[in-house]
Amino acid sequence: MFRDFDYENKPVVDIVNEMIIDAINKNASDIHFDPTENELNVRIRIDGELLEYAKVPNFVKKNLLTRIKIISGMNITETRLPQDGAIKNLTNQLDLDLRVSSLPIVDGEKIVIRILNYTMSTAGLNNLGLSDKNLDKINKLIKMPNGIILVAGATGSGKSTTVYAMLQILNTVSRNIITVEDPVEMKITGINQVQVMSDIGLTFGNTLRSILRQDPDVIMIGEIRDDETARIAVRASITGHLVLSTIHTNNSLNTIERLLDMEVERYLLGSALTGIISQRLVKRLCPKCRTSRPTTDFEKNLFEKVLHQNVEAIYTPHGCSECINGYTGRIALHEVLIITQEIRDAITNNVRKNELRHLVYNQSDVTSLLQDGLEKVVEGYTSIDEILRVIDVEDDIGEDEEDIKAAFMGKPNNHENATIESLDNNIETL
């Protein structure tokens, strides 16, 4: 993975171009240029993990960073304030869409290049790793004439990819689709897309008010990030519009609680909310070198508790010349909740959290993130370590002490000790 460039004899222009093109060919999502006192460290993020890529000597550092700022349209004389830029055409043969950000730090300017890849969105919902059950639910949700569909997850969990894939299906001549985004990440023919510019007063709230006077059928809001946006989105949905948006929450239950914290009226939220799609990204096992091993007692009990299956063996990463430490690419875990009348009534009537949890996870036919993840482990798509890395198992199973202990009976192996110790500490506080 580590590259050594000829900094003495090769032009900086060629070095920058080669770094970017090589990172794209390696399916990297970001390139980090981290200045230190003595050199410039270059790292690339592949499958969610930052890897060391190159070390640029001090005599080239400033020229290399300046070159990146030039091709991304930044002000090269400004080094004291953060800047944003974009790279569209690196070479005549390569059409790119890269977002660039600079940040002043103690030893210079840190620059991050985000490589935007829309191939998953354009490939459609069928290629997002959805189970048949979850795919059917999403297709049902987007056929509804109004309501709010939220895609929830952490930063970098693929929320925008899912939203754009849904927009591709909804994008027909008979629909007026308007989006308000910050920034517009993917331009789609046939959709009216608005770029938020807060510095001139073009905010999410102001834009949404204007959109409602544009006779929209579908409204896509890039992200619900404040109380005003949440309230306008809810009111837009109950007046006959289908609203799509993203939100930074962990799962369906947390999404409902977050919207209530944003002071959205309960009776409006109960009427407006149609569905919640929660997701995470985990690394995909390399199909060429993955190896099978017997499950531990810990894992057997987990599969039995969550999936009601007796799983005797699972796949684990190994490593070969065509992958990185046994993984290649990523796959999404999904939790798709269609809001039922019982859940609507519970939101409106302000029921206790444990009652709402029971309705969401026991009476709504929802497949939780943990269930979907463990199913993908059984199918050989990912490893149990990846599932435990991205999912709060205790929160997914429930807050009842007996449930937690029942899920984790048996003696864990060494790599599970940290998880069990954390669970024990939390159980003592219940």
Phi, psi and chi 1 to 4 in degrees:
 res  aa     phi    psi   chi1   chi2   chi3   chi4
   1 MET       -  -39.1 -179.2   61.0   65.6      -
   2 PHE   -68.3  135.0 -170.2   84.3      -      -
   3 ARG  -116.0  141.9  -70.8  -73.9  -54.9  -86.4
   4 ASP  -119.6  110.1 -168.3   11.0      -      -
   5 PHE   -93.3  156.5  -63.6   88.5      -      -
   6 ASP   -84.8   81.7 -173.6    1.2      -      -
   7 TYR   -70.2  -22.7  -59.7  105.2      -      -
   8 GLU   -71.8  -41.0  -63.9  -82.9   -2.7      -
   9 ASN  -113.2  -17.3  -56.3  -51.5      -      -
  10 LYS   -91.8  136.0 -157.0  166.2 -168.7  176.4
  11 PRO   -62.3  147.1  -20.0   30.4      -      -
  12 VAL   -61.3  -35.6  170.0      -      -      -
  13 VAL   -57.3  -45.7  171.6      -      -      -
  14 ASP   -69.2  -36.7  -66.5  -18.9      -      -
  15 ILE   -64.5  -45.9  -67.9  174.9      -      -
  16 VAL   -61.6  -47.2  170.0      -      -      -
  17 ASN   -59.0  -43.3  -71.4   -2.3      -      -
  18 GLU   -67.1  -38.7 -170.1  173.2  -19.9      -
  19 MET   -61.5  -47.0  -77.6 -178.0  173.3      -
  20 ILE   -66.4  -46.6  -65.7  173.9      -      -
  21 ILE   -64.8  -39.7  -66.9  170.8      -      -
  22 ASP   -65.8  -39.9 -171.6   38.0      -      -
  23 ALA   -63.8  -39.7      -      -      -      -
  24 ILE   -64.1  -43.2  -67.6  170.5      -      -
  25 ASN   -64.6  -26.0  -68.3  -25.2      -      -
  26 LYS   -88.2    7.0  -74.0 -179.8  165.4   60.8
  27 ASN    61.6   36.2  -65.3  -42.0      -      -
  28 ALA   -76.3  151.1      -      -      -      -
  29 SER  -101.6  -22.8   60.6      -      -      -
  30 ASP  -148.0  151.1  -57.7   88.5      -      -
  31 ILE  -122.9  124.8  -48.5  172.6      -      -
  32 HIS  -108.3  130.0  -71.4 -117.9      -      -
  33 PHE  -113.7  105.0  -63.0   87.7      -      -
  34 ASP  -108.5  105.3  -57.4  -42.1      -      -
  35 PRO   -75.1  138.6   26.1  -31.6      -      -
  36 THR  -123.5 -178.5   64.6      -      -      -
  37 GLU   -64.6  -33.2 -175.0  177.5   -7.5      -
  38 ASN  -111.0  -12.0  -59.5  -44.4      -      -
  39 GLU  -164.4  179.9   60.4 -168.6    2.0      -
  40 LEU  -118.1  114.9  176.8   68.9      -      -
  41 ASN   -86.8  131.8  -66.9  -36.5      -      -
  42 VAL  -113.9  125.4 -175.9      -      -      -
  43 ARG  -127.0  150.0  -63.4  178.3  -67.0  170.2
  44 ILE  -124.4  143.8   60.5  176.8      -      -
  45 ARG   -99.1  117.7 -171.9 -179.5  -63.6  -82.5
  46 ILE  -122.5  127.2  -60.4  177.5      -      -
  47 ASP    53.5   38.2  -61.5  -22.1      -      -
  48 GLY    84.0   -1.7      -      -      -      -
  49 GLU  -117.8  130.2 -177.2  177.4   -5.1      -
  50 LEU   -78.1  130.6  -86.1  174.3      -      -
  51 LEU  -125.3  142.1  -56.5  170.4      -      -
  52 GLU   -66.3  133.6 -169.4  175.3   53.9      -
  53 TYR  -120.1  -46.5  179.1   70.7      -      -
  54 ALA  -158.7  160.5      -      -      -      -
  55 LYS  -125.7  117.5  -70.1 -172.4  178.8  -63.8
  56 VAL   -97.0  126.2 -179.8      -      -      -
  57 PRO   -66.7  162.0   19.8  -29.9      -      -
  58 ASN   -60.9  -35.0 -115.9   -4.5      -      -
  59 PHE   -71.6  -11.9   72.5   90.0      -      -
  60 VAL  -108.4  -18.3 -176.1      -      -      -
  61 LYS   -53.5  -52.9  177.7  172.5   72.1  173.4
  62 LYS   -64.5  -43.6 -174.2  174.3 -179.1 -179.9
  63 ASN   -63.7  -37.9  -70.1  -20.2      -      -
  64 LEU   -67.3  -44.2 -170.0  143.4      -      -
  65 LEU   -65.8  -38.5  -66.6  175.8      -      -
  66 THR   -63.2  -39.9  -59.8      -      -      -
  67 ARG   -61.7  -42.0  172.7   59.4 -175.3  169.4
  68 ILE   -63.3  -41.0  -63.9  172.5      -      -
  69 LYS   -65.9  -35.8  -67.2  177.2   71.3  173.1
  70 ILE   -65.9  -49.6  -70.6  173.0      -      -
  71 ILE   -73.8  -14.0   61.3  177.3      -      -
  72 SER   -99.9    5.1   58.1      -      -      -
  73 GLY    77.3   24.3      -      -      -      -
  74 MET   -89.3  165.1  -66.3 -177.3 -175.5      -
  75 ASN   -82.9  111.2 -178.8   -1.0      -      -
  76 ILE   -74.8  -15.7   61.9  173.0      -      -
  77 THR   -85.6  -13.9   63.1      -      -      -
  78 GLU   -95.1  111.5 -180.0   56.6   75.7      -
  79 THR  -121.4    0.1   59.4      -      -      -
  80 ARG  -100.9  -12.3  -60.9  169.1  -59.4  170.8
  81 LEU  -123.5  150.0  -64.6  172.8      -      -
  82 PRO   -64.0  150.0  -18.9   31.0      -      -
  83 GLN  -139.0  155.8  -65.8 -172.3   68.3      -
  84 ASP  -122.8  145.8  -67.5  -41.9      -      -
  85 GLY  -152.4 -174.9      -      -      -      -
  86 ALA  -150.6  148.2      -      -      -      -
  87 ILE  -116.8  119.4  -58.7  172.8      -      -
  88 LYS  -102.1  -48.4  -65.5  -65.4 -177.2 -178.0
  89 ASN  -129.4   99.0  -64.6  -57.7      -      -
  90 LEU   -74.3  -43.3 -170.7   65.7      -      -
  91 THR  -133.6  169.3   67.8      -      -      -
  92 ASN   -67.2  -24.8  -66.8  -29.4      -      -
  93 GLN   -92.6  -10.3  -65.6   78.3   30.4      -
  94 LEU  -123.7  117.2 -163.0   59.6      -      -
  95 ASP   -95.5  114.0 -175.8   20.3      -      -
  96 LEU  -121.0  162.0  -58.7  174.6      -      -
  97 ASP  -137.0   94.3 -167.6   -2.7      -      -
  98 LEU  -118.5  135.7  -48.8  177.6      -      -
  99 ARG  -103.4  134.2  -60.4  -70.9  159.0   79.8
 100 VAL  -122.1  137.8 -173.0      -      -      -
 101 SER  -134.7  134.6  171.9      -      -      -
 102 SER  -116.6  145.5   72.0      -      -      -
 103 LEU  -140.2  120.2  179.6   70.1      -      -
 104 PRO   -67.1  126.9  -16.0   29.2      -      -
 105 ILE  -126.5 -177.6   62.9  172.9      -      -
 106 VAL   -59.1  -40.4  173.4      -      -      -
 107 ASP  -101.1   18.1  -66.9  -47.5      -      -
 108 GLY   137.4 -144.3      -      -      -      -
 109 GLU  -114.5  122.7  -75.7 -175.2  -79.3      -
 110 LYS   -86.4  130.1  173.5  179.5  170.7   62.0
 111 ILE  -120.5  134.8  -68.6 -178.5      -      -
 112 VAL  -122.9  129.0  176.4      -      -      -
 113 ILE  -106.6  119.8  -60.3  176.6      -      -
 114 ARG   -96.8  125.2  165.9  150.0  -72.4 -167.6
 115 ILE   -94.7  110.9  -57.1  168.3      -      -
 116 LEU   -87.5  123.2  -59.2  177.3      -      -
 117 ASN  -123.2  114.5 -173.4  -16.4      -      -
 118 TYR  -103.4   12.5  -53.7  121.8      -      -
 119 THR   -63.4  -35.1   55.2      -      -      -
 120 MET   -68.0  -38.9  -67.0  -61.2  -68.8      -
 121 SER   -65.7  -44.9  -65.6      -      -      -
 122 THR   -71.9  -21.4   55.3      -      -      -
 123 ALA   -72.6  -19.1      -      -      -      -
 124 GLY   100.1  168.4      -      -      -      -
 125 LEU   -60.1  -31.5  -75.6  173.2      -      -
 126 ASN   -63.3  -17.9  -66.3  -23.6      -      -
 127 ASN  -109.1   19.0  -65.8  -78.0      -      -
 128 LEU   -98.1    7.1  -63.8 -176.0      -      -
 129 GLY    82.5   16.4      -      -      -      -
 130 LEU   -74.4  140.0  -72.9  156.4      -      -
 131 SER   -69.8  162.1   65.2      -      -      -
 132 ASP   -58.0  -39.4  -68.4  -20.3      -      -
 133 LYS   -64.2  -46.8  178.3 -178.3  175.0 -178.7
 134 ASN   -69.7  -35.0  -76.2  -23.6      -      -
 135 LEU   -63.4  -42.5 -179.1   59.9      -      -
 136 ASP   -61.4  -39.6  -70.8  -18.1      -      -
 137 LYS   -64.0  -43.7  -74.7 -176.1  177.2 -178.7
 138 ILE   -66.6  -41.4  -66.3  179.6      -      -
 139 ASN   -61.0  -34.5  -75.4  -35.0      -      -
 140 LYS   -69.6  -40.0 -178.4  178.4  178.7 -179.1
 141 LEU   -63.1  -45.2  -76.0  172.3      -      -
 142 ILE   -75.9   -8.1   60.9  179.1      -      -
 143 LYS   -87.4   -9.1  -71.5  177.7 -178.3  176.7
 144 MET   -71.9  142.2  -65.6 -176.9 -179.9      -
 145 PRO   -72.5  -25.9   26.2  -33.5      -      -
 146 ASN  -152.6  175.7   53.2   58.9      -      -
 147 GLY   115.3  176.2      -      -      -      -
 148 ILE  -112.2  130.2  -65.3 -177.9      -      -
 149 ILE  -113.7  119.8  -56.8  172.1      -      -
 150 LEU  -110.0  137.3  -67.1  174.6      -      -
 151 VAL  -107.2  116.7 -177.9      -      -      -
 152 ALA  -110.5  147.8      -      -      -      -
 153 GLY   162.9  171.8      -      -      -      -
 154 ALA   -76.4  170.0      -      -      -      -
 155 THR   -59.7  133.1  -59.4      -      -      -
 156 GLY    79.8   17.0      -      -      -      -
 157 SER   -95.1    6.6   60.2      -      -      -
 158 GLY    88.9   19.6      -      -      -      -
 159 LYS   -61.5  -47.2  -61.0 -172.7  -61.2  -63.6
 160 SER   -62.6  -36.5  -63.5      -      -      -
 161 THR   -59.9  -44.4  -61.7      -      -      -
 162 THR   -66.0  -43.3  -58.0      -      -      -
 163 VAL   -62.5  -44.9  170.2      -      -      -
 164 TYR   -64.7  -35.4  -80.3  126.0      -      -
 165 ALA   -63.9  -37.8      -      -      -      -
 166 MET   -68.8  -39.1  -70.3 -168.9  -74.2      -
 167 LEU   -63.0  -34.2  -74.9  177.6      -      -
 168 GLN   -60.0  -37.2  -61.0  -82.5   -3.4      -
 169 ILE   -73.6  -40.3  -62.3  173.5      -      -
 170 LEU   -75.1  -17.7  -68.0  167.2      -      -
 171 ASN   -73.9   89.9 -173.2   15.6      -      -
 172 THR  -127.9  164.9   62.0      -      -      -
 173 VAL   -62.3  -30.4  176.5      -      -      -
 174 SER   -78.9   -5.2   62.0      -      -      -
 175 ARG  -114.6  137.1  -71.6 -168.9 -178.4   96.9
 176 ASN   -96.5  105.6  177.6   22.9      -      -
 177 ILE  -107.3  127.5  -57.5  176.9      -      -
 178 ILE  -126.9  134.6  -54.1  178.9      -      -
 179 THR  -118.0  151.1   74.3      -      -      -
 180 VAL  -128.5  116.9   48.9      -      -      -
 181 GLU  -136.2  158.6  -52.9  170.5   62.3      -
 182 ASP  -146.6   91.5 -175.9   21.7      -      -
 183 PRO   -92.4  176.6   34.5  -34.8      -      -
 184 VAL   -73.3  110.6  174.0      -      -      -
 185 GLU   -86.4  -31.0  -64.8 -172.5   10.5      -
 186 MET  -143.6  118.8  174.4 -178.1  173.2      -
 187 LYS   -80.9  128.4  -66.5 -178.5 -180.0  178.7
 188 ILE  -122.9  123.5  -54.6  175.0      -      -
 189 THR   -62.8  133.2  -56.9      -      -      -
 190 GLY    95.4   -5.5      -      -      -      -
 191 ILE  -117.0  135.4  -65.5  180.0      -      -
 192 ASN   -87.0  112.0  -52.0  -74.3      -      -
 193 GLN  -113.6  130.5  -63.7  172.3  -88.1      -
 194 VAL  -110.9  130.5  179.7      -      -      -
 195 GLN   -93.4  119.4  167.7   72.4   56.2      -
 196 VAL   -67.0  136.5  168.1      -      -      -
 197 MET  -135.7   87.3  -71.2 -177.5  -78.5      -
 198 SER   -63.0  -29.4  -60.2      -      -      -
 199 ASP   -67.1  -18.9   52.7  -21.4      -      -
 200 ILE  -112.3   11.7   62.5  169.7      -      -
 201 GLY    90.9    3.5      -      -      -      -
 202 LEU   -87.0   76.4 -170.4   63.0      -      -
 203 THR   -92.9  173.0   62.3      -      -      -
 204 PHE   -58.1  -46.1  -85.7  101.2      -      -
 205 GLY   -62.9  -49.0      -      -      -      -
 206 ASN   -63.5  -40.6  -68.4  -22.5      -      -
 207 THR   -66.5  -41.2  -54.0      -      -      -
 208 LEU   -62.9  -38.3  -78.8  170.2      -      -
 209 ARG   -62.6  -38.8  -68.5 -170.6 -171.5   92.3
 210 SER   -71.8  -36.7  -61.8      -      -      -
 211 ILE   -60.1  -37.7  -75.4  175.6      -      -
 212 LEU   -64.0  -17.4  -67.1  175.6      -      -
 213 ARG   -96.2    6.7  -64.4 -169.3  -71.8  -91.4
 214 GLN  -103.9   19.0  -70.3  -79.4  -41.2      -
 215 ASP    52.3   54.2 -174.9   32.0      -      -
 216 PRO   -82.2  151.2   31.7  -33.3      -      -
 217 ASP   -98.9  -39.8  -62.5  -60.4      -      -
 218 VAL  -129.3  132.9  179.2      -      -      -
 219 ILE  -119.8  128.9  -59.4  171.4      -      -
 220 MET  -113.5  121.9 -166.2  -81.3  -90.5      -
 221 ILE  -104.8  124.1  -55.2  168.8      -      -
 222 GLY   -52.8  -41.3      -      -      -      -
 223 GLU  -162.8  135.9 -179.8 -174.5  -16.8      -
 224 ILE   -88.3  106.4  -67.5 -179.2      -      -
 225 ARG  -121.3   -4.4   53.8  177.0   76.6  169.9
 226 ASP  -148.8  170.8   55.1   47.5      -      -
 227 ASP   -61.0  -43.7  -62.1    7.7      -      -
 228 GLU   -62.5  -46.4 -177.8 -173.7   23.9      -
 229 THR   -61.7  -41.7  -54.7      -      -      -
 230 ALA   -62.4  -44.9      -      -      -      -
 231 ARG   -66.8  -41.6  -71.6 -165.8  -65.6  -91.2
 232 ILE   -65.8  -39.6  -64.1  174.4      -      -
 233 ALA   -62.3  -42.2      -      -      -      -
 234 VAL   -64.6  -44.3  167.3      -      -      -
 235 ARG   -68.0  -31.8  -67.9 -175.5 -179.1  -83.6
 236 ALA   -65.7  -37.0      -      -      -      -
 237 SER   -71.4  -34.0   68.1      -      -      -
 238 ILE   -82.1   -4.8   63.0  175.3      -      -
 239 THR  -100.2   16.8   54.6      -      -      -
 240 GLY   104.0   15.7      -      -      -      -
 241 HIS  -111.1  149.2  -53.4   96.1      -      -
 242 LEU   -92.8  122.5 -178.8   62.4      -      -
 243 VAL  -115.0  128.4  178.4      -      -      -
 244 LEU  -113.0  140.4  -53.0 -179.6      -      -
 245 SER  -161.3  174.1 -170.6      -      -      -
 246 THR  -120.2  158.7   67.2      -      -      -
 247 ILE  -152.2  145.5 -170.6  168.0      -      -
 248 HIS   -89.1   85.7  -75.0   90.2      -      -
 249 THR  -138.9  169.9   51.2      -      -      -
 250 ASN   -85.4  -40.4  -66.5  -32.6      -      -
 251 ASN  -155.0 -173.9   52.9   39.1      -      -
 252 SER   -62.2  -45.1  -58.3      -      -      -
 253 LEU   -62.7  -45.3 -174.8   62.8      -      -
 254 ASN   -64.4  -31.2  -66.8  151.8      -      -
 255 THR   -65.5  -44.4  -59.2      -      -      -
 256 ILE   -61.3  -44.2  -64.2  170.9      -      -
 257 GLU   -64.3  -39.3  -66.2  171.3  -22.8      -
 258 ARG   -64.2  -42.5  175.6   71.0 -175.5  -80.9
 259 LEU   -65.0  -37.1  -70.7  170.0      -      -
 260 LEU   -67.8  -35.4  -66.9  172.9      -      -
 261 ASP   -65.4  -25.6  -72.7  -19.2      -      -
 262 MET   -81.1   12.0  -72.4 -179.6  167.2      -
 263 GLU    64.9   31.3  -61.8 -177.7   -0.5      -
 264 VAL   -77.3  130.9  176.8      -      -      -
 265 GLU   -60.4  136.1  -64.9   89.8  -22.3      -
 266 ARG   -59.5  -43.0  -75.0 -175.0  173.0  -85.9
 267 TYR   -67.2  -30.5   72.1   95.2      -      -
 268 LEU   -74.6  -43.2  -70.4  179.5      -      -
 269 LEU   -63.7  -42.2 -177.6   60.2      -      -
 270 GLY   -60.0  -34.2      -      -      -      -
 271 SER   -80.7  -33.8  -58.2      -      -      -
 272 ALA   -87.6  -39.3      -      -      -      -
 273 LEU   -66.7  123.9 -164.4   56.6      -      -
 274 THR  -104.2  -45.7  -57.3      -      -      -
 275 GLY  -161.4  156.2      -      -      -      -
 276 ILE  -130.3  127.2  -57.5  170.3      -      -
 277 ILE  -113.0  106.7  -55.0  164.8      -      -
 278 SER   -97.3  143.2  -54.6      -      -      -
 279 GLN  -150.4  157.3   62.9 -176.9   63.2      -
 280 ARG  -137.0  158.6  -62.1  -76.3 -172.6  -80.2
 281 LEU  -112.1  132.7  -72.3  179.2      -      -
 282 VAL  -126.6  156.2  -67.7      -      -      -
 283 LYS   -71.9  141.6  -72.1 -173.8  -83.3 -170.3
 284 ARG   -91.5  133.7 -174.4 -168.2  -66.2  -95.4
 285 LEU   -64.7  139.3  -77.3  170.5      -      -
 286 CYS   -67.7  120.1  175.0      -      -      -
 287 PRO   -69.3  -14.6   23.8  -31.8      -      -
 288 LYS   -89.1  -22.6  -64.4 -170.3  175.9  179.6
 289 CYS  -128.2    0.1   68.5      -      -      -
 290 ARG   -60.2  146.0   64.1 -177.5 -174.9 -178.7
 291 THR  -124.5  152.4   57.5      -      -      -
 292 SER   -95.9  144.0  178.8      -      -      -
 293 ARG  -145.5  156.8   65.2  163.1  175.2   81.9
 294 PRO   -67.7  148.1  -16.6   29.8      -      -
 295 THR   -75.2  149.4   51.2      -      -      -
 296 THR   -81.4  170.4   63.7      -      -      -
 297 ASP   -60.3  -41.0  -69.2  -20.3      -      -
 298 PHE   -56.2  -48.9  165.4   83.7      -      -
 299 GLU   -68.5  -39.8  -67.4  160.8  -11.1      -
 300 LYS   -59.9  -45.1  -77.3 -178.7 -179.3  177.9
 301 ASN   -65.3  -35.3  -73.5  -40.9      -      -
 302 LEU   -66.1  -46.8 -174.9   59.4      -      -
 303 PHE   -62.8  -39.8  -75.9  115.1      -      -
 304 GLU   -66.2  -43.1  177.7   63.2   33.6      -
 305 LYS   -67.0  -44.1  170.3   68.9  178.6  178.3
 306 VAL   -90.4  -44.1  178.4      -      -      -
 307 LEU  -104.1  -10.3  -61.8 -177.1      -      -
 308 HIS    58.0   41.6  -51.7  -66.7      -      -
 309 GLN  -127.6  148.0  -66.7 -178.0   23.8      -
 310 ASN   -96.4  100.3 -178.3   24.4      -      -
 311 VAL  -102.3  116.4  179.6      -      -      -
 312 GLU   -90.6  -26.5  -63.9  -67.8  -20.7      -
 313 ALA  -148.6  147.9      -      -      -      -
 314 ILE  -137.3  166.4   55.6  174.6      -      -
 315 TYR   -89.5  150.9  -74.9  101.9      -      -
 316 THR  -136.6  152.8 -171.2      -      -      -
 317 PRO   -70.0  150.3   25.2  -34.9      -      -
 318 HIS  -124.9  -60.3 -176.8  -93.1      -      -
 319 GLY   115.8  130.9      -      -      -      -
 320 CYS  -152.2 -175.2   66.5      -      -      -
 321 SER   -70.9  -15.2   59.8      -      -      -
 322 GLU  -104.5    9.6  -62.3 -171.8   22.1      -
 323 CYS  -143.9  178.5   66.5      -      -      -
 324 ILE  -117.3  106.9  -60.6  175.3      -      -
 325 ASN    54.9   34.7  -60.6  -36.5      -      -
 326 GLY    92.2    1.6      -      -      -      -
 327 TYR  -124.5  147.7  -63.4   99.3      -      -
 328 THR  -147.4  116.3  174.9      -      -      -
 329 GLY    78.3 -178.3      -      -      -      -
 330 ARG  -134.8  159.8  -72.2 -171.0  -71.8  179.1
 331 ILE  -133.9  148.2 -171.4  170.4      -      -
 332 ALA   -94.1  144.3      -      -      -      -
 333 LEU  -103.0  139.9  -47.7 -179.4      -      -
 334 HIS  -129.4  150.4  -63.4   93.9      -      -
 335 GLU  -134.0  110.1  174.3 -176.7  -63.2      -
 336 VAL  -111.2  116.3 -177.0      -      -      -
 337 LEU  -112.8  121.0  171.8   67.7      -      -
 338 ILE   -94.0  123.4  -63.9  178.6      -      -
 339 ILE   -69.6  119.1  -55.8  -61.3      -      -
 340 THR   -90.3  170.4   62.6      -      -      -
 341 GLN   -64.0  -34.1 -172.1   57.9   50.0      -
 342 GLU   -64.3  -40.1  -70.4   80.0    7.2      -
 343 ILE   -69.6  -38.5  -63.7  175.8      -      -
 344 ARG   -58.4  -46.3  -65.2 -175.2 -166.2  -79.1
 345 ASP   -64.0  -38.1  -65.9  -20.5      -      -
 346 ALA   -65.8  -39.7      -      -      -      -
 347 ILE   -64.7  -45.9  -66.1  172.1      -      -
 348 THR   -64.5  -38.2  -56.5      -      -      -
 349 ASN   -90.6    3.6  -63.5  -32.0      -      -
 350 ASN    57.7   53.5 -168.2   18.9      -      -
 351 VAL   -73.6  164.2  -57.7      -      -      -
 352 ARG   -66.1  156.8  -65.4  176.1   58.2 -168.8
 353 LYS   -60.9  -40.9 -179.6  178.8  178.0  179.8
 354 ASN   -67.2  -31.3   60.3  -15.7      -      -
 355 GLU   -70.7  -40.5  -65.8  177.9   32.2      -
 356 LEU   -65.3  -40.0 -174.8   57.7      -      -
 357 ARG   -59.6  -42.4  175.5 -169.8  -71.9  -84.2
 358 HIS   -62.6  -40.5 -178.7   73.7      -      -
 359 LEU   -66.9  -40.5  -73.4  172.2      -      -
 360 VAL   -70.5  -45.3  169.3      -      -      -
 361 TYR  -103.3   -8.5  -68.3  110.3      -      -
 362 ASN  -119.8  -20.9  -64.3   95.5      -      -
 363 GLN  -124.1    8.1  -65.5 -173.0    0.1      -
 364 SER  -114.4    6.6   64.0      -      -      -
 365 ASP    59.5   34.0 -167.6   35.8      -      -
 366 VAL   -91.8  141.6   68.9      -      -      -
 367 THR   -95.7  114.5  -60.3      -      -      -
 368 SER   -69.9  165.8   70.9      -      -      -
 369 LEU   -58.1  -40.5  -75.8  166.7      -      -
 370 LEU   -65.2  -43.1 -179.5   58.4      -      -
 371 GLN   -62.4  -46.1  -71.9  172.3  -38.0      -
 372 ASP   -63.9  -38.2 -167.9   49.4      -      -
 373 GLY   -65.7  -44.8      -      -      -      -
 374 LEU   -67.7  -32.4  -67.4  179.9      -      -
 375 GLU   -63.4  -38.1  -74.4  173.0    0.6      -
 376 LYS   -71.8  -27.5  -73.8 -178.9  168.7   64.9
 377 VAL   -67.4  -45.7  170.9      -      -      -
 378 VAL   -60.9  -37.9  173.7      -      -      -
 379 GLU   -78.1   -8.4  -66.8  165.1   -4.0      -
 380 GLY    88.7   13.0      -      -      -      -
 381 TYR   -79.6  -34.1  -68.3  120.4      -      -
 382 THR  -145.3 -179.3 -171.0      -      -      -
 383 SER  -107.3  161.3   68.2      -      -      -
 384 ILE   -65.1  -31.8 -171.4   71.9      -      -
 385 ASP   -63.3  -38.2  -69.1  -29.3      -      -
 386 GLU   -65.5  -39.5  -82.2  -66.2  -70.9      -
 387 ILE   -64.3  -45.4  -56.8  -56.7      -      -
 388 LEU   -68.2  -23.0  -64.1  176.6      -      -
 389 ARG   -73.6  -38.0  179.2  179.0   66.5   84.8
 390 VAL  -104.0  -12.4  -57.7      -      -      -
 391 ILE  -117.3  134.0  -65.7  178.8      -      -
 392 ASP   -79.3   95.2 -175.8  -15.3      -      -
 393 VAL   -60.8  -40.7  176.8      -      -      -
 394 GLU   -60.4  -45.3  175.1 -170.3  -11.2      -
 395 ASP   -68.7  -34.9 -176.8   67.0      -      -
 396 ASP   -70.1  -38.8 -158.2  -61.4      -      -
 397 ILE   -74.1  -38.6  -70.3  174.5      -      -
 398 GLY   137.4  168.6      -      -      -      -
 399 GLU   -97.2    3.7  -64.8 -179.7  -20.2      -
 400 ASP   -78.7  128.8 -176.8   82.3      -      -
 401 GLU   -59.7  -42.4  179.0  177.1  -12.0      -
 402 GLU   -65.4  -37.5  -68.0 -176.5    1.0      -
 403 ASP   -62.3  -42.9  -75.4  -12.9      -      -
 404 ILE   -65.5  -45.8  -62.6  169.9      -      -
 405 LYS   -65.2  -37.9  -73.7 -177.1  175.7  178.3
 406 ALA   -64.6  -35.0      -      -      -      -
 407 ALA   -70.7  -28.3      -      -      -      -
 408 PHE  -118.2   30.5  -64.6   97.0      -      -
 409 MET   -67.9  153.6  -72.8  170.5   58.2      -
 410 GLY   102.8  164.2      -      -      -      -
 411 LYS   -92.0  119.7 -175.4  178.6  179.9 -179.0
 412 PRO   -77.3  158.3   29.3  -33.9      -      -
 413 ASN   -86.1 -175.5   58.2   22.0      -      -
 414 ASN   -61.7  -40.6  -70.1  -25.8      -      -
 415 HIS   -72.9   -6.0   79.7  -84.7      -      -
 416 GLU  -100.2   -7.8  -65.4  147.1    1.9      -
 417 ASN   -58.6  -41.6  -76.9  -23.2      -      -
 418 ALA   -62.8  -41.1      -      -      -      -
 419 THR   -64.5  -45.4  -56.7      -      -      -
 420 ILE   -66.9  -40.0  -62.3  -58.8      -      -
 421 GLU   -61.8  -40.9 -176.9  177.8   -8.7      -
 422 SER   -63.2  -41.3  173.7      -      -      -
 423 LEU   -65.4  -41.8  -71.1  169.1      -      -
 424 ASP   -61.2  -41.8  -73.6  -19.0      -      -
 425 ASN   -63.6  -39.1  -68.4  -24.6      -      -
 426 ASN   -71.7  -34.2  -78.6  -76.8      -      -
 427 ILE   -63.3  -38.9  -71.9  171.1      -      -
 428 GLU   -63.3  -26.3  -69.1  175.3    0.8      -
 429 THR   -88.8   -7.9   64.4      -      -      -
 430 LEU   -73.7      -  -68.1  174.4      -      -
